[in-house]
Amino acid sequence: MKITKIITLLLVGSLITVYSCSKNADKKKEKAAVEEVPEAKQMEAKTIVGVAANNENFTTLVAAVTAADLVETLNSVGPFTVFAPINGAFDKLPEGTVATLLLPENKEMLTSILTYHVVSGTFNAAAVIKAITDNDGKFEVKTVQGGILTASLLEGKVILTDTKGNVSTVVIADVAASNGIIHAIDSVVMPE
C-alpha cells in the first residue's frame, strides 16, 4: 500500500512537473512574441522621423514635426528628401520664435515652414551636385510646401537659398532612411 501511495505521488509529481514545463514553454513563446515588438519599432525607427528621433542633433526638429502633426506623413512610404535643420539652426532664429511656432494656433505656419524643407523623391548628395553642375551652377527644386529652394555650391559645399535670400549649408549629407534621405542643414530656410 505504501508503494502504491509512493507511485501515485511520483506520478502526480511528474504530471505537475510536465504541466509546469509546458506553462514555462508557453511563457517563453509569449515573451519571444513580445520581444518581436521592439524589432517592429526598429523598422519604424528607420523612417525619416525615426532616424531624426534617434539623433540628438534633431530634437527641436522632431518636436516641431510632432507639433505640426507631420509624423505620420514623414513616416509614410515617400520617398522624401529632407533638408533637416539641426538644433543649432533653430537657435539662430530670433529668441522666442520656436516657442511661438510650437503653439497650437501657429500650426499652419509651422507646417508651411517644415514642409518647405521637404522635397518629393530621393536626391542624394551626388545627384544634387550633378543637378547643380548640369544647370549652370544652380538647381531649383520644388518643395512639398510648393515653394522653391535653390541649391548651389560654395567652396565645395552645397548651400540652399530660400525665396527670401536666406542661405543654409548642408553640414551632413546622405543620412539614409527607409523612406528617403536626410541632409542636415545649419540654418532654417523660410518660405514666402
C-alpha positions as CSV (number, residue, x, y, z in Angstrom):
1,M,0.0,0.0,0.0
2,K,2.8,2.3,0.8
3,I,4.4,1.5,-2.6
4,T,1.1,2.4,-4.3
5,K,0.9,5.8,-2.5
6,I,4.6,6.5,-3.4
7,I,4.0,5.6,-7.1
8,T,0.8,7.8,-7.1
9,L,2.7,10.7,-5.6
10,L,5.5,10.2,-8.1
11,L,3.0,10.2,-11.0
12,V,1.2,13.3,-9.7
13,G,4.6,15.0,-9.2
14,S,5.6,14.1,-12.7
15,L,2.4,15.4,-14.1
16,I,2.8,18.7,-12.2
17,T,6.4,18.9,-13.5
18,V,5.3,18.3,-17.1
19,Y,2.5,20.8,-16.7
20,S,4.9,23.4,-15.3
21,C,7.4,22.9,-18.1
22,S,4.6,23.2,-20.6
23,K,3.5,26.5,-19.0
24,N,7.1,27.8,-18.9
25,A,7.4,27.0,-22.6
26,D,4.2,28.9,-23.3
27,K,5.6,31.9,-21.3
28,K,8.8,31.8,-23.3
29,K,6.8,31.8,-26.5
30,E,4.8,34.8,-25.2
31,K,8.0,36.5,-24.2
32,A,9.5,35.9,-27.6
33,A,6.4,37.3,-29.2
34,V,6.6,40.4,-27.0
35,E,10.3,40.8,-27.8
36,E,9.5,41.0,-31.5
37,V,7.6,44.3,-30.9
38,P,10.8,46.3,-30.5
39,E,12.0,44.9,-33.8
40,A,8.9,46.4,-35.4
41,K,9.8,49.7,-33.7
42,Q,13.4,49.4,-35.0
43,M,11.9,49.2,-38.5
44,E,9.8,52.3,-37.8
45,A,13.0,54.0,-36.5
46,K,14.5,53.7,-39.9
47,T,12.0,56.1,-41.4
48,I,12.9,59.8,-41.7
49,V,11.2,60.6,-38.4
50,G,12.7,57.6,-36.7
51,V,16.2,58.5,-37.8
52,A,15.8,62.1,-36.6
53,A,14.2,61.0,-33.3
54,N,17.2,58.8,-32.6
55,N,19.7,61.6,-33.2
56,E,20.3,64.2,-30.5
57,N,21.0,66.9,-33.2
58,F,17.4,66.9,-34.3
59,T,15.4,67.2,-31.0
60,T,13.9,70.6,-31.9
61,L,13.0,69.4,-35.4
62,V,11.3,66.3,-34.0
63,A,9.3,68.5,-31.5
64,A,8.3,70.7,-34.4
65,V,7.3,67.8,-36.7
66,T,5.2,66.4,-33.8
67,A,3.5,69.8,-33.1
68,A,2.7,70.1,-36.8
69,D,1.2,66.6,-36.9
70,L,3.6,65.6,-39.7
71,V,5.0,62.4,-38.1
72,E,2.6,60.2,-40.0
73,T,3.3,61.9,-43.3
74,L,7.1,61.7,-42.8
75,N,6.7,58.0,-41.7
76,S,4.8,57.2,-44.9
77,V,6.3,55.5,-48.0
78,G,7.7,58.6,-49.6
79,P,10.3,58.8,-50.8
80,F,11.3,62.2,-49.5
81,T,14.5,64.2,-49.3
82,V,14.5,66.3,-46.1
83,F,16.8,69.2,-45.6
84,A,16.7,68.9,-41.8
85,P,17.7,71.8,-39.6
86,I,19.9,70.8,-36.7
87,N,19.2,72.2,-33.2
88,G,21.7,75.0,-33.8
89,A,19.8,76.1,-36.9
90,F,16.7,76.7,-34.7
91,D,18.9,78.5,-32.2
92,K,19.8,81.1,-34.9
93,L,16.2,82.2,-35.1
94,P,15.1,85.3,-33.1
95,E,14.5,84.5,-29.5
96,G,11.0,83.1,-28.8
97,T,10.4,82.1,-32.5
98,V,10.5,78.3,-31.9
99,A,8.2,78.5,-28.8
100,T,5.8,80.7,-30.7
101,L,5.8,78.3,-33.7
102,L,5.1,75.3,-31.4
103,L,1.8,76.9,-30.2
104,P,-1.3,75.1,-31.5
105,E,-2.6,78.4,-33.0
106,N,0.5,78.6,-35.2
107,K,0.3,75.0,-36.6
108,E,-0.4,76.1,-40.1
109,M,2.6,78.4,-40.2
110,L,4.8,75.7,-38.7
111,T,3.6,73.1,-41.2
112,S,4.4,75.5,-44.0
113,I,7.9,76.1,-42.7
114,L,8.6,72.4,-42.2
115,T,7.2,71.2,-45.5
116,Y,9.4,73.8,-47.2
117,H,12.3,71.7,-46.0
118,V,10.9,68.5,-47.8
119,V,11.2,67.5,-51.4
120,S,9.4,64.6,-53.1
121,G,11.8,62.0,-54.3
122,T,15.3,61.0,-53.3
123,F,18.1,63.3,-54.0
124,N,21.4,62.1,-52.6
125,A,24.4,64.4,-52.5
126,A,25.9,63.2,-55.8
127,A,22.5,63.8,-57.5
128,V,22.2,67.3,-56.1
129,I,25.8,68.2,-57.1
130,K,25.2,66.8,-60.6
131,A,22.0,68.8,-60.9
132,I,23.8,71.9,-59.8
133,T,26.7,71.5,-62.3
134,D,24.3,70.4,-65.1
135,N,22.2,73.6,-64.6
136,D,25.0,76.3,-64.7
137,G,25.7,76.2,-61.0
138,K,22.1,76.4,-59.7
139,F,19.5,73.8,-59.2
140,E,15.9,74.9,-58.3
141,V,13.8,72.3,-56.6
142,K,10.1,72.5,-55.7
143,T,9.3,71.6,-52.1
144,V,6.3,69.8,-50.7
145,Q,5.1,73.2,-49.4
146,G,5.0,74.5,-53.0
147,G,7.9,76.9,-52.8
148,I,11.3,76.8,-54.4
149,L,14.7,76.2,-52.9
150,T,17.8,76.9,-54.9
151,A,20.8,74.6,-54.4
152,S,24.3,75.8,-55.4
153,L,27.9,75.2,-54.5
154,L,30.1,77.4,-52.3
155,E,33.6,76.3,-51.6
156,G,32.7,72.7,-52.4
157,K,29.7,72.6,-50.1
158,V,26.0,72.5,-51.1
159,I,24.1,75.6,-50.0
160,L,20.4,76.2,-50.1
161,T,18.9,79.6,-50.8
162,D,15.3,80.3,-49.9
163,T,13.0,82.7,-51.7
164,K,13.9,85.4,-49.2
165,G,17.6,85.1,-49.9
166,N,18.5,83.3,-46.6
167,V,21.3,80.7,-47.0
168,S,21.8,77.4,-45.3
169,T,24.7,75.0,-45.7
170,V,24.4,71.2,-45.8
171,V,26.6,70.0,-42.9
172,I,25.9,66.3,-43.1
173,A,24.7,64.6,-46.3
174,D,23.1,61.3,-47.2
175,V,21.7,60.1,-44.0
176,A,19.7,57.1,-45.2
177,A,16.2,56.3,-44.1
178,S,13.8,53.6,-45.3
179,N,11.6,56.2,-46.9
180,G,14.1,58.7,-48.2
181,I,17.2,60.6,-47.3
182,I,18.2,63.4,-44.9
183,H,20.6,66.2,-45.4
184,A,21.4,68.1,-42.2
185,I,21.5,71.9,-42.6
186,D,22.8,74.6,-40.4
187,S,20.0,77.2,-40.8
188,V,16.3,77.2,-41.1
189,V,15.1,78.2,-44.6
190,M,11.9,80.1,-44.9
191,P,9.1,80.1,-47.4
192,E,7.5,83.3,-48.6
